[in-house]
Every structure is written in C-alpha cells, then in structure tokens.
Amino acid sequence: MKAIRYALVAIVALVVLAIVAIAIAMAVIDPNDYKPQIKQVVEDQTNLNLVLDGDIGWSFVPLGLELNDVEATLDGERFIALTQLVAQVDFWSLLAMSPQVSTFVLDGLDAHLSINEQGEGNWTHIMPEPVAGDEQKDKQDVASNSGAATPESEQAGGEALNFNVENIQISNAQVHYSDQRTGQTVTLEDFTVNASNITLGSEFPLEIGFRVETAQPQLAVDGNIDVRLAANEALNDFTVSGLEAIFEMNGEPFGGKSVTAKLEGSAKANLENETATLSDFTASLANLILTTHLDVNGFGDKPTLKGQVAIDEFSLKELMENLGQPAIETTDEAVLQAIAFSTSISGAAGKPALSDLVIKLDDTTFKGSGSYNLDNGGIVFELQGDKLNADRYLPPATEGDATEAANDAPAQTAGTGPEGDLLPLETLRSLLLDIDFGLEELIASNLTINDIKASTTASKGLLKVDEFSGKLYEGSFGANVTIDARTDTPKWTVSSDVSNVQALPLLADLAEVTMLAGGANLKVNATTSGNRISVLRENADGQISFNLAEGEFRNMNLTRMACQGIALANQDQLTTTDWGETTPFNDMHGTLDINGNVFDNTDLVASLAGMKLEGNGTVDLKQTLVDYELGLRIVGEIHRDNACRVTEYVENVVIPVECRGDFSAGAASLCSFDGSRFRDTLKTIAENAARIKATEEVDKVKDKAKDKINEKLKEKFGEEEGAKVKDALKGLFK
C-alpha cells in the first residue's frame, strides 16, 4: 500500500512540476519575440502576408491567448484583420476532461471577400498551387486514408461531450463581399454576438445584432435577435424559446420607406426522432401577421405535417402603402381592406392536406379543403364561396374613357398595341390539378350569375373545364372547355348550352345594349388555336344556333317600316304618328357560322304580327359592325292605319329592311326601310296586280259566255230541260 501511495505522490508531484514549469515558461517567454518566425511560417505555407502590429499575450490561469491588431493581406490587398482576439480556457477543466471556455472575445473583425470577372473567389488563392509531385502524393494519401479503419471511439459513437462557455462576445465585426461579374456588393457590419453560461443540457441566452447592405438593389437591413437556446449533451435535441427577432428594412424594394419585420415564438427539434415543433410562432411584415402551430414528423422528402396556419385580417392597400409599393386603384375604394386566411394542416407523409380552409376577401368568404402530393406535384382543391362582386376590384374608369374606347375600338381590336400571351405554357404543362369551385353569386362585367359550379383538371398540358354552369337572368347555362397546350400553339375547344336566358337585361348589363328582348336559347360549338386574344379570334371556327321566344326588338319599329312600303304600294299616305318603339315577335331563330371574327347568318326567321321576318347578314366582332338584309313578308293584317291595309296586291310581298352600322353605338340608327330594294317589291306588286286583273278579265268573259249559253238552252229546250243541260255543262266553266 505504501508503494502505491508513493507512486501517487510521485505522479502528483510530476504534474505539479509540469504545471509550474509551464507557468514559469509562460511568465518568462515573451511571445512577441517570435513575431518574425510566426509571420514567416504563415507566408511559407500560404499566400497571405501577415502583419502583427499589436501585442501577443498569454495567461496560465485561465489558460488563454490574446492577439491585438492582426492583419493578413492577399495579393497586396487586405483580406482579413481583427482588433482583438481573446480566448481563455479553464486549465483545470481540461484536466477533468470537461472543457470550460472562460471567455471568447472577438473585436473588430474585418474580412474582404471578392469574386473576379472570371468567377474566381479571392479566398481560393490563400493556399499556393501544389506542384505535380505533391498533388500526386496528396491523392495517394487520400486513397490510403480512405480505407483506414474508423477509430473505435467514432464507431461507438463516443461519449457525450460536456463543456461550458462562460462568455462569448463578438463586436464590431464586418464582412465585405463584391462580385465584379454583376457589380453586386454586400456588406455585413456592426455584427455583434453575446452569449453566456453555455452548457449542454441547460438553457442559455443569445443576442445577435447586425446590419446588412446590398447595392443591387439598394437595401439595408438592421437586425436584432434575442432568444434562449438549449441543446442536450448528445447534440441531437434542440430548443428555441422566447424568440424575438426584429428587422428594420429600407431601400429601393420598399420605395425608400422603412419596413419592420418580426419573428416571435418557440421551436423544438429532435434529430434522432426526426421531429420538430413550432409553437405560437408569429411572423409579421408591416401590418401582415402570420401565426402558426406546426408539428413536423420526418425530415426527409416526405414529412408529415400537423397544425394550424392563419393570417390575421389585414388591409392589402395598407400593406402596399407600408411596403412603399404603388397603390392598388379599385373602382370601390372600400375593397381589399379585410383579407384573412386560416387552415388546418395534416395528412399522410408526403401529402400535406388543408382542411377547414377559410379565405376571407372583404365581405366574401370561401371555405373548402385541398391537398398537395410531393411525389408528383398534384394539387386537389375544393372551394365554395358566397357572394363576390368582381367589378368592385377593377381599376376605376377615368374621365373620357368611354369616348376614347369608342373612337379607338377598331385600332385596339386590330391588335396594333403590344399583346401578351394568355397562358404560361411551360407552367401549364407541369400542372397536375383537380379543382372544384363553387360560388353562390358572382357579379362580373356588370353581369349577375348565380349558383356557379366549375370543375377543372389539368395533366401534362391538357387542361379541361369539365363543367362550368350557373343561373343567369332567369335562365341557365352550361359549358365545357378543353385547352390542349402540349404544343406551342394551344388548341381550344368550347361547347355551351344556354337555356331561356333573358336577353334584354343580359345585353343591357353586359354592353349597355337594349335592342333585343326575349328568352335566349343557344348552342355553341367552336374551336380555335393560339395563345393571344387576337389570334384566337382570327382562328375561331364553329357554329352557334339560337332562338328567342316571346321577345321584341327595342328602339325600332319594323311594323312602321312595313307600313311605309305598303302605303307606297297603295298609293296612299300614313296618318298614324304613334308607332311605338318596339316590335314584338313570337319566335326568332337561326344559325351563326363562325369564321374568325365574322359571324355569318343565312337563315334568320322571326314571326311577327301579320309578318314574317326573313333575312341574312354578317356580324363583324373585330370592327363591331353589322350588315343585314332583312325582309318583312306580309302574311296578314299588320296595322289599323288605312294606308297600311293589306290588299290582295301586297299580300305575301316582302318589304325590304336593312340593318347596317356599328352595333356598339346602339340600335336606333341601325335599321331602316330599304328604298333601293323596294323597286323589286314594286315589281312583285305590279305582277300581282296584273295577274289579278287578268283573272278578273277571264272571269268576265266566263260570265258572259255562261249567260249566252243559258239563254240559248232556254230557247231550245225550255226552262226545265235547259236547267238539266246547264248542270251537265257546268264543269266547262270552272
């Protein structure tokens, strides 16, 4: 036992002697005497030129090193410099295999990083280029070391590290970055870090401050972060609590305004279990505030999410103003003032799903659900809204817009101005969608549409609107559309059915046109191709069949036009002055053949009081022109005016009417009596009169012949026998 005791005493004595020797050496040896040797070693091993203007000091208890006023240049320019570096480690903690950093101070760090026009960073020049032999030796060393056995401690995972840092201070640090290829410069300055009592398994405070400036765009960010951190000894479980980060931003992206962003909340992450949690997390930008509680399970390609995300109600107009962006001008200034979003997130791995989804847009609310597939990017959505007035969100009309639009319509529709593509083809080809959308009421372009249902799918560039239906002005409509965007010239197919939609309020609300009333029934089948409005119109092809029941022409009186022709035929003059401004009809039907911007109509027929409207013509949507030749066929009495009496001379003749002009200007001046074609009508009337007169002359001759024959029969056969013979010959005079 005494031997063991003596051995321990000897060991302790040796340790004490070693410590004393080190202490004496550190007290006697001045490291500043070795500055030339230190500089030479650095310059021999690197391309750096080391400048040591300040003192170098060390201490024993605590064991530490202090550097002052150190600078390293690279290629003749400052690469890195620091005012002071202090690193102190408790010596006794090293002996106990539980290192404890007493103090780490870094002050005045100044680093310069740059990329030249060839894309090379200056930091890549720190180490000299290896010679051919050295490079081959390095490769051999790497190859031999790659097969070396893993140290036993690494194989076993090692023991949990236990250390403590009393104080970390970084102050006045700055990093300058420049890229000569783009002209971009980034500066990190006033970078500070303060942390204390950093111990694994315990919570410690951390404070970070900095300022970042960029040149393209000109932007400055001042940041301050206060947080409490914790990590276990195995460094696989981390906790963030009491996070409060504030970022003050200003510069070109914000129109010179100062904008504040904030982050608050707590978070946990376990690397071993691959789980993470955001608790009461809040992110704000100006008046926009997002809150969330989110659990994440799995850090791979298919994480599982569960939680809630919400954006508090905010004003988009106020947000744009706060961010220094141009104001959003709307017809109704009260819109975009109350926007909110909330949803729950859950779902299987790789398929996050949204449930209890609520989107609020002013006085409109959408509710629904959705999901996203991480494997194929597929998006599924179901959304149902109540009432939306889209016209309130349109830009406000300016003075003179209506006049300018009317004057410039042909030029604009001719496509002389710049025109962009309608569809982002590459994006559309990558979409995988299945969306069902509903809306109780929509007001758009002054039209009121109810009970809207829409079902849309998209896959590999093929977009299908399988259903688009709703109720419109006492009627209903249904349509389906297919867009094939698999080529650079997308193909469009449209089919639609419209049932009993009242034309008068529809046209009045849509285009302020009040020329036609009645229940409209339409069938549309059309195709086109292209990716611009003008091209789609030019390439349109198809047919529209229509009929209007129990309707009327407004702002025109076709009866008056017909009576004008009849009065001329009767060589009389109309006395009626109150003709009214409408022409009722029982039924009007026809077909429109679509040929680009021109609609051809060759079979227009309408039943009017005492008349039948017949005609053909064209409608040019590009020029907003109509060109119709109509005929009013007289089939019965049409008016009480004596000059408009339907005699046997005018019965079944056609009174010509023409409708020509710009239909966007209104119907009152479009249609009128066609005097140029009335000559043909007069010819028909003359032919009728001649035929009637000839018939009358024949009848007179027949009557005279009958009378003579009757007299002869009476003379020859007597009264009774003559009657019998007369009956036998009666058929000869039919």
WOVEN-V11533 format. One record per pair of residues at least 24 apart in sequence whose ideal C-beta (glycine too) atoms are under 8 Angstrom apart, sorted by the first residue. I is the first residue (numbers start at 1). J is the second residue. Records with the same first field share a line. If there is no record, write none. Layout:
I = J + J
//
This chain:
22 = 60
23 = 60
26 = 58 + 59 + 60
27 = 60
31 = 56 + 57 + 58
32 = 56
42 = 72
46 = 126 + 127 + 128
47 = 74 + 75 + 125 + 126 + 127 + 128
48 = 72 + 73 + 74 + 79 + 126
49 = 73 + 74
54 = 84
59 = 88
60 = 91
61 = 91
62 = 88 + 89 + 90 + 91 + 102 + 103
63 = 88 + 89 + 90 + 91 + 94
64 = 88 + 89 + 102 + 103
74 = 122 + 125 + 126
75 = 122 + 125
77 = 112
78 = 110 + 112
79 = 111 + 112 + 122 + 123 + 126
80 = 109 + 110 + 111 + 112
81 = 108 + 109 + 110 + 111
82 = 106 + 107 + 108 + 109 + 110
83 = 107 + 108 + 109 + 172
84 = 108
93 = 164
98 = 162 + 163 + 164
99 = 163 + 164
100 = 163 + 164 + 165 + 166
101 = 163 + 164 + 165 + 166 + 168
102 = 166 + 167
103 = 166 + 167 + 169
104 = 165 + 167 + 168 + 169
105 = 167 + 169 + 170
106 = 169 + 170 + 171 + 173
107 = 169 + 170 + 171 + 172
108 = 171 + 172 + 173
109 = 170 + 172 + 173 + 174 + 175 + 191
110 = 173 + 174 + 176
111 = 174 + 175 + 176
112 = 175 + 176
113 = 175 + 176 + 177 + 178
114 = 177 + 178 + 179 + 180
115 = 178 + 179 + 180 + 181
116 = 180
117 = 180 + 181
119 = 181
160 = 200 + 233 + 234
161 = 200 + 233 + 235
162 = 200 + 233
163 = 199 + 200
164 = 197 + 198 + 199
165 = 195 + 196 + 197 + 198 + 199
166 = 196 + 197
167 = 195 + 196
168 = 193 + 194 + 195 + 196 + 198
169 = 193 + 194
170 = 194
182 = 216
183 = 215 + 216
184 = 214 + 215 + 216
185 = 214 + 215 + 216
186 = 212 + 213 + 214 + 215
187 = 212 + 213 + 214
188 = 212
189 = 213
200 = 231 + 232 + 233 + 235
201 = 230 + 231 + 232 + 233
202 = 230
203 = 228 + 229 + 230 + 239 + 241
204 = 228 + 229 + 230
214 = 251
217 = 251 + 252 + 253
218 = 251 + 252
219 = 249 + 250 + 251 + 252 + 253
220 = 249 + 250 + 251
221 = 247 + 248 + 249
222 = 247 + 248 + 249
223 = 247 + 248
234 = 272
236 = 270 + 271 + 272
237 = 268 + 269 + 270 + 271 + 272
238 = 268 + 269 + 270 + 271
239 = 266 + 267 + 268
240 = 266 + 267 + 268
241 = 266
242 = 266
243 = 267
253 = 324
254 = 323 + 324 + 325
255 = 323 + 324 + 325
256 = 324
257 = 322 + 323 + 324
259 = 285 + 286 + 322 + 323 + 324
260 = 284 + 285 + 286
261 = 285 + 286
271 = 299
274 = 298 + 299 + 300
278 = 307
285 = 319 + 323
286 = 318 + 319 + 322 + 323
287 = 314 + 315 + 318 + 319 + 322
288 = 314 + 319
289 = 314
294 = 345
297 = 349
298 = 349
301 = 350 + 374
302 = 349 + 350 + 374 + 375
303 = 349 + 350
304 = 347 + 348 + 349
305 = 345 + 346 + 347 + 352
306 = 345 + 346
307 = 344 + 345
308 = 342 + 343 + 344 + 345
309 = 341 + 342 + 343 + 345
310 = 340 + 341 + 342 + 343
311 = 339 + 340 + 341 + 342
312 = 340
313 = 338 + 339 + 340 + 360
314 = 338 + 339 + 340
315 = 339
329 = 395 + 396
330 = 392 + 393 + 394 + 395 + 396
331 = 391 + 392 + 393 + 394 + 395 + 396 + 397
332 = 389 + 392 + 393
334 = 362 + 392
335 = 362 + 392 + 393
336 = 362 + 393
337 = 362
338 = 362 + 363
347 = 371
350 = 374 + 375
357 = 383
359 = 383
361 = 388
363 = 387
364 = 388
373 = 432
376 = 432
377 = 430 + 431 + 432
378 = 432 + 433 + 434
379 = 431 + 432 + 433 + 434 + 435
380 = 433 + 434 + 435
381 = 433 + 434 + 435 + 436 + 437
382 = 435 + 436 + 437
383 = 435 + 436 + 437 + 438
384 = 437 + 438 + 439
385 = 438 + 439 + 440
386 = 439 + 440 + 441
387 = 439 + 440 + 441 + 442
388 = 439 + 441 + 442 + 443
389 = 442 + 443
390 = 442 + 443 + 444
391 = 443 + 444 + 445 + 446
406 = 664 + 665
409 = 624 + 664
410 = 622 + 623 + 624
413 = 534 + 621 + 622 + 623 + 624
414 = 534 + 622
415 = 532 + 534
419 = 532 + 533 + 534
420 = 532
421 = 531 + 532
422 = 531 + 532 + 533 + 536
423 = 483 + 485 + 490 + 531
425 = 461 + 485 + 488 + 490 + 531
428 = 458 + 461 + 463 + 483 + 485
429 = 460 + 461 + 485 + 486
431 = 458 + 459 + 463
432 = 458 + 459
433 = 457 + 458 + 459 + 463
442 = 470
445 = 509 + 510
446 = 509 + 510
447 = 472 + 506 + 509 + 510
448 = 472 + 473 + 509
460 = 486
461 = 485 + 486
462 = 486
472 = 498 + 501 + 506
473 = 501 + 502 + 505 + 506
474 = 500 + 501 + 502 + 519
475 = 499 + 500 + 501 + 502 + 519 + 520
476 = 500 + 501
477 = 501
479 = 524
489 = 529 + 530 + 531
490 = 529 + 530 + 531
491 = 527 + 528 + 529
492 = 527 + 528 + 529 + 536
493 = 526 + 527
494 = 524 + 525 + 526 + 527 + 528 + 542
495 = 524 + 525 + 526
496 = 522 + 523 + 524
497 = 522 + 523 + 524
498 = 522 + 523 + 524
500 = 549
503 = 548 + 551
504 = 554
511 = 664
513 = 663 + 664 + 666 + 667
514 = 554 + 555 + 667
515 = 553 + 554 + 555 + 556 + 663 + 666 + 667 + 670
516 = 548 + 551 + 552 + 553 + 554 + 667
517 = 551 + 552 + 554
518 = 548 + 549 + 550 + 551 + 552 + 585 + 588
519 = 548 + 549 + 550 + 551
520 = 546 + 547 + 548
521 = 546 + 547 + 548 + 549
522 = 546
526 = 594
537 = 596 + 597 + 621 + 622
538 = 596 + 597
539 = 596
540 = 594 + 595 + 596 + 597
541 = 594 + 595 + 596
542 = 594
543 = 591 + 592 + 593 + 594
544 = 591 + 592 + 594 + 599
545 = 589 + 590 + 591 + 592
546 = 589 + 590 + 591 + 592
547 = 587 + 588 + 589 + 590
548 = 585 + 587 + 588 + 589
549 = 586 + 587
550 = 586 + 587
551 = 584 + 585 + 588
552 = 582 + 583 + 584 + 585
553 = 582 + 583 + 585 + 667
554 = 581 + 582 + 667
555 = 581 + 582 + 666 + 667 + 668
556 = 581 + 582 + 583 + 667 + 668 + 670 + 671
557 = 581 + 582 + 583
558 = 583 + 608 + 611 + 613 + 632 + 657 + 671
559 = 583 + 608 + 609 + 611 + 638 + 639
561 = 632 + 655 + 657 + 671 + 672 + 673
562 = 611 + 632 + 634 + 638 + 644 + 655
563 = 638 + 639 + 641 + 643 + 644
564 = 655 + 673
565 = 632 + 655 + 656 + 673 + 678 + 681
566 = 634 + 638 + 643 + 644 + 645 + 646 + 650 + 655
567 = 641 + 643 + 644
568 = 678 + 682
569 = 649 + 650 + 653 + 681 + 682 + 685
570 = 643 + 644 + 645 + 647 + 649 + 650
572 = 642 + 643
573 = 643
574 = 641 + 643 + 644
575 = 641 + 642 + 643
576 = 639 + 640 + 641 + 644
583 = 608
584 = 608 + 609
585 = 613
588 = 613
592 = 619
597 = 621 + 622 + 623
598 = 622
601 = 628
604 = 628 + 630
608 = 632 + 638
609 = 636 + 638
610 = 634 + 635 + 636 + 637 + 638 + 639 + 646
611 = 635 + 636 + 638 + 655
614 = 654
615 = 657
617 = 659
619 = 663
623 = 662
624 = 662 + 663 + 664
625 = 660 + 661 + 662 + 663
626 = 659 + 660 + 661 + 662 + 663 + 670
627 = 659 + 660
628 = 658 + 659 + 660 + 671
629 = 656 + 658 + 674 + 677
630 = 656 + 657 + 658 + 659 + 671
631 = 655 + 656 + 657
632 = 656 + 657
648 = 688 + 692
649 = 685 + 688 + 689 + 692
650 = 685 + 688
651 = 688
653 = 681 + 684 + 685 + 688
654 = 681 + 684
655 = 681
656 = 680 + 681
702 = 733
705 = 733
706 = 733
//
